[in-house]
Every structure is written in C-alpha cells, then in structure tokens.
Amino acid sequence: MTARVSPYLSFAGNAREAMEFYQSVFGGNLEINTFADLHGATGASRDALVAHAILKGTTGIVLMGSDRTPGDDGTEGSSIALGGDEAELTAYWEQLSANGAVTVVLARSQWGALYGRCTDPFGTDWLVNVTAPSSP
C-alpha cells in the first residue's frame, strides 16, 4: 500500500469559494458539507460555513479544507508542493499564480528542475517542481 499525503486547508469564511477555485484548476469531484449538514454549529453561520470539503482531482490530487469556526484563530492557508509532468504542472502554475503573488518565477533552478513558488488568491503557498529529465 502506498502512503498519500492529503493537505487540509483552513479558511476564514471563504472555504467554498477556495475549494471551487481548486476544482477549476484540478478538475474532479468536490464534496462540500456545511456545519448545518453535519449538525456542528448554531446560528446564521451554520448554513454558510464549510465544516468539511474534499476535492478528488482528475489526476489523483486530493485536497481537503474547511472554514474556521468563530473563536478559532488558527492560521489561514498552507504550503503545498506539486511534482509531476511538466505540461500538467505548467498549466496548474498558470492558474494558481494568475491572481496571486509569484514569489519565485517558474524557471530552471540550479538543481536542474523547473521550479516556481506562488501564493494563490486564498493565501495558499504552492511550490511547483518538475524534476529535470535524466541524461541518456
């Protein structure tokens, strides 16, 4: 059995918007449950706040996330590293960085990989690394 890491992202009230954005980038199936769905909160926010969301992307990427509940002062966002096919990762890069902030331009690195780093519009930091092809 292969181990898999599934990042869990925390948002300050915009988890639905963020997870729908990630679905537009990675495709696949998105399931969203509000606090009302899971009977976990009271008040007006229970219908709007996301208690748990899971995105199963078309290429095997899995992201989970939720809104923080009132009084939870946890940090927003996380860092996620993506590795894989150059064409696929370049397309992801273009979408993730489009309305965010590029901190390292996607380019050949000193270790030979195509590497870049950006922060998307929701505060999540993305590290994209395409391993350099091996020499014949």
DODRENVO-655952 format. One record per residue (C-alpha): chain; z, y, x; residue in three letters. Coordinates in nm, 4 decimals, padded with zeros to 6 digits. Each point is the difference from the previous one (the first is absolute). Layout:
kette:A	c3:Z	c2:Y	c1:X	rest:ALA
...
REM end
This chain:
kette:A	c3:00.0000	c2:00.0000	c1:00.0000	rest:MET
kette:A	c3:-00.0883	c2:00.3477	c1:00.1244	rest:THR
kette:A	c3:00.2508	c2:00.2839	c1:-00.0170	rest:ALA
kette:A	c3:-00.1212	c2:00.3203	c1:-00.1634	rest:ARG
kette:A	c3:00.1446	c2:00.3478	c1:00.0109	rest:VAL
kette:A	c3:-00.0210	c2:00.1957	c1:-00.3254	rest:SER
kette:A	c3:00.0959	c2:00.3663	c1:00.0388	rest:PRO
kette:A	c3:00.2192	c2:00.1446	c1:-00.2746	rest:TYR
kette:A	c3:-00.0518	c2:00.3732	c1:-00.0481	rest:LEU
kette:A	c3:00.2466	c2:00.2447	c1:-00.1535	rest:SER
kette:A	c3:-00.1132	c2:00.3081	c1:-00.1936	rest:PHE
kette:A	c3:00.1632	c2:00.3056	c1:-00.1543	rest:ALA
kette:A	c3:-00.1436	c2:-00.0279	c1:-00.3519	rest:GLY
kette:A	c3:-00.3689	c2:-00.0544	c1:00.0788	rest:ASN
kette:A	c3:-00.0110	c2:-00.3758	c1:00.0653	rest:ALA
kette:A	c3:-00.2553	c2:-00.0626	c1:-00.2769	rest:ARG
kette:A	c3:-00.2388	c2:00.2618	c1:00.1399	rest:GLU
kette:A	c3:00.0460	c2:-00.1297	c1:00.3553	rest:ALA
kette:A	c3:-00.0489	c2:-00.3662	c1:-00.0910	rest:MET
kette:A	c3:-00.3110	c2:00.0838	c1:-00.2064	rest:GLU
kette:A	c3:-00.1342	c2:00.1866	c1:00.3041	rest:PHE
kette:A	c3:00.0622	c2:-00.3042	c1:00.2214	rest:TYR
kette:A	c3:-00.1795	c2:-00.2151	c1:-00.2575	rest:GLN
kette:A	c3:-00.3014	c2:00.2328	c1:00.0261	rest:SER
kette:A	c3:00.0061	c2:-00.0547	c1:00.3770	rest:VAL
kette:A	c3:00.0714	c2:-00.3745	c1:00.0188	rest:PHE
kette:A	c3:-00.1254	c2:-00.1220	c1:-00.3393	rest:GLY
kette:A	c3:00.1664	c2:-00.2962	c1:-00.1670	rest:GLY
kette:A	c3:00.2592	c2:-00.0415	c1:-00.2708	rest:ASN
kette:A	c3:00.2827	c2:00.2503	c1:-00.0571	rest:LEU
kette:A	c3:00.3034	c2:-00.0899	c1:-00.2101	rest:GLU
kette:A	c3:00.2447	c2:00.2774	c1:-00.0917	rest:ILE
kette:A	c3:00.3357	c2:-00.0346	c1:-00.1747	rest:ASN
kette:A	c3:00.2034	c2:00.3037	c1:-00.1041	rest:THR
kette:A	c3:00.3777	c2:00.0041	c1:-00.0180	rest:PHE
kette:A	c3:-00.0382	c2:-00.0242	c1:-00.3778	rest:ALA
kette:A	c3:-00.2068	c2:-00.3182	c1:00.0427	rest:ASP
kette:A	c3:00.2788	c2:-00.1533	c1:00.2085	rest:LEU
kette:A	c3:00.2903	c2:00.1487	c1:-00.2013	rest:HIS
kette:A	c3:00.1333	c2:00.1636	c1:00.3158	rest:GLY
kette:A	c3:00.0555	c2:00.3649	c1:-00.0902	rest:ALA
kette:A	c3:00.0943	c2:00.2314	c1:-00.2807	rest:THR
kette:A	c3:-00.1313	c2:00.3391	c1:-00.1001	rest:GLY
kette:A	c3:-00.3424	c2:00.1613	c1:-00.0011	rest:ALA
kette:A	c3:-00.0935	c2:-00.1152	c1:00.3500	rest:SER
kette:A	c3:00.0169	c2:-00.3710	c1:-00.0855	rest:ARG
kette:A	c3:-00.3495	c2:00.0007	c1:-00.1535	rest:ASP
kette:A	c3:-00.1596	c2:00.2011	c1:00.2791	rest:ALA
kette:A	c3:00.1625	c2:-00.1263	c1:00.3211	rest:LEU
kette:A	c3:-00.1382	c2:-00.3130	c1:00.1666	rest:VAL
kette:A	c3:00.2632	c2:-00.2679	c1:00.0598	rest:ALA
kette:A	c3:-00.2429	c2:-00.2340	c1:00.1769	rest:HIS
kette:A	c3:-00.3708	c2:-00.0010	c1:00.0766	rest:ALA
kette:A	c3:-00.2029	c2:-00.2545	c1:00.1911	rest:ILE
kette:A	c3:-00.3571	c2:00.0375	c1:00.1169	rest:LEU
kette:A	c3:-00.1856	c2:-00.3129	c1:00.1070	rest:LYS
kette:A	c3:-00.3088	c2:00.1380	c1:00.1731	rest:GLY
kette:A	c3:-00.3336	c2:-00.1788	c1:00.0054	rest:THR
kette:A	c3:00.0258	c2:-00.0796	c1:00.3731	rest:THR
kette:A	c3:00.3563	c2:-00.1340	c1:-00.0045	rest:GLY
kette:A	c3:00.1887	c2:00.3260	c1:00.0525	rest:ILE
kette:A	c3:00.3212	c2:00.0063	c1:-00.2061	rest:VAL
kette:A	c3:00.1946	c2:00.3228	c1:-00.0597	rest:LEU
kette:A	c3:00.3085	c2:00.0419	c1:-00.2147	rest:MET
kette:A	c3:00.1769	c2:00.3163	c1:-00.1027	rest:GLY
kette:A	c3:00.2249	c2:00.1830	c1:-00.2422	rest:SER
kette:A	c3:00.1419	c2:00.3389	c1:-00.0860	rest:ASP
kette:A	c3:00.3454	c2:00.0827	c1:00.1227	rest:ARG
kette:A	c3:00.2508	c2:00.0348	c1:-00.2796	rest:THR
kette:A	c3:00.1961	c2:00.3225	c1:-00.0501	rest:PRO
kette:A	c3:00.2723	c2:00.0204	c1:00.2629	rest:GLY
kette:A	c3:-00.1905	c2:-00.2192	c1:00.2480	rest:ASP
kette:A	c3:-00.0638	c2:00.2267	c1:00.2966	rest:ASP
kette:A	c3:-00.1954	c2:-00.2586	c1:00.2000	rest:GLY
kette:A	c3:-00.2993	c2:00.1010	c1:00.2030	rest:THR
kette:A	c3:-00.3493	c2:00.0211	c1:-00.1433	rest:GLU
kette:A	c3:-00.2891	c2:-00.1858	c1:00.1561	rest:GLY
kette:A	c3:-00.0233	c2:-00.2532	c1:00.2803	rest:SER
kette:A	c3:-00.2224	c2:-00.0928	c1:00.2910	rest:SER
kette:A	c3:-00.2560	c2:-00.2737	c1:-00.0477	rest:ILE
kette:A	c3:-00.2216	c2:-00.1522	c1:00.2677	rest:ALA
kette:A	c3:-00.3453	c2:-00.1288	c1:-00.0970	rest:LEU
kette:A	c3:-00.2050	c2:-00.2281	c1:00.2202	rest:GLY
kette:A	c3:-00.3267	c2:-00.1772	c1:-00.0652	rest:GLY
kette:A	c3:-00.3731	c2:00.0510	c1:-00.0346	rest:ASP
kette:A	c3:-00.1393	c2:00.3299	c1:00.1292	rest:GLU
kette:A	c3:-00.2229	c2:00.0766	c1:-00.2985	rest:ALA
kette:A	c3:00.2755	c2:-00.0784	c1:-00.2497	rest:GLU
kette:A	c3:00.2680	c2:00.1941	c1:00.1874	rest:LEU
kette:A	c3:-00.2286	c2:00.2989	c1:00.0554	rest:THR
kette:A	c3:-00.0582	c2:00.0182	c1:-00.3764	rest:ALA
kette:A	c3:00.3761	c2:-00.0210	c1:-00.0638	rest:TYR
kette:A	c3:00.0598	c2:00.2696	c1:00.2638	rest:TRP
kette:A	c3:-00.2443	c2:00.2397	c1:-00.1632	rest:GLU
kette:A	c3:00.1723	c2:-00.0317	c1:-00.3371	rest:GLN
kette:A	c3:00.3592	c2:00.0028	c1:00.1253	rest:LEU
kette:A	c3:-00.0491	c2:00.3036	c1:00.2239	rest:SER
kette:A	c3:-00.2312	c2:00.1998	c1:-00.2324	rest:ALA
kette:A	c3:00.2729	c2:00.2114	c1:-00.1642	rest:ASN
kette:A	c3:00.2765	c2:-00.0713	c1:00.2474	rest:GLY
kette:A	c3:00.0722	c2:00.0968	c1:00.3594	rest:ALA
kette:A	c3:-00.1601	c2:-00.1639	c1:00.3011	rest:VAL
kette:A	c3:00.2493	c2:-00.0270	c1:00.2858	rest:THR
kette:A	c3:-00.2223	c2:-00.2098	c1:00.2321	rest:VAL
kette:A	c3:-00.3764	c2:00.0150	c1:-00.0514	rest:VAL
kette:A	c3:-00.1606	c2:-00.3419	c1:-00.0569	rest:LEU
kette:A	c3:-00.1644	c2:-00.0633	c1:00.3382	rest:ALA
kette:A	c3:-00.0120	c2:-00.2418	c1:00.2925	rest:ARG
kette:A	c3:00.3462	c2:-00.0229	c1:00.1543	rest:SER
kette:A	c3:00.0981	c2:-00.0526	c1:00.3637	rest:GLN
kette:A	c3:00.0747	c2:-00.3654	c1:-00.0851	rest:TRP
kette:A	c3:-00.3568	c2:-00.0421	c1:-00.1297	rest:GLY
kette:A	c3:00.0698	c2:-00.0219	c1:-00.3715	rest:ALA
kette:A	c3:-00.1281	c2:00.2393	c1:-00.2630	rest:LEU
kette:A	c3:00.3267	c2:00.1705	c1:-00.0982	rest:TYR
kette:A	c3:00.1111	c2:00.2812	c1:-00.2275	rest:GLY
kette:A	c3:00.3066	c2:00.1210	c1:-00.1816	rest:ARG
kette:A	c3:00.0248	c2:00.2046	c1:-00.3181	rest:CYS
kette:A	c3:00.2416	c2:00.0922	c1:-00.2742	rest:THR
kette:A	c3:-00.1402	c2:-00.0384	c1:-00.3503	rest:ASP
kette:A	c3:00.0639	c2:00.2503	c1:-00.2841	rest:PRO
kette:A	c3:00.3125	c2:-00.1966	c1:-00.1019	rest:PHE
kette:A	c3:00.1759	c2:00.0160	c1:00.3376	rest:GLY
kette:A	c3:-00.0828	c2:-00.3521	c1:00.1175	rest:THR
kette:A	c3:-00.0897	c2:-00.0258	c1:00.3680	rest:ASP
kette:A	c3:-00.2958	c2:-00.2327	c1:00.0773	rest:TRP
kette:A	c3:-00.0790	c2:-00.1474	c1:00.3422	rest:LEU
kette:A	c3:-00.3522	c2:-00.1434	c1:00.0141	rest:VAL
kette:A	c3:-00.0825	c2:-00.2258	c1:00.2953	rest:ASN
kette:A	c3:-00.3282	c2:-00.1885	c1:00.0414	rest:VAL
kette:A	c3:00.0352	c2:-00.2353	c1:00.2963	rest:THR
kette:A	c3:-00.2669	c2:00.0422	c1:00.2638	rest:ALA
kette:A	c3:-00.2508	c2:-00.2852	c1:00.0018	rest:PRO
kette:A	c3:00.0514	c2:-00.2445	c1:00.2856	rest:SER
kette:A	c3:-00.2566	c2:-00.0116	c1:00.2787	rest:SER
kette:A	c3:-00.2344	c2:-00.3019	c1:00.0072	rest:PRO
REM end
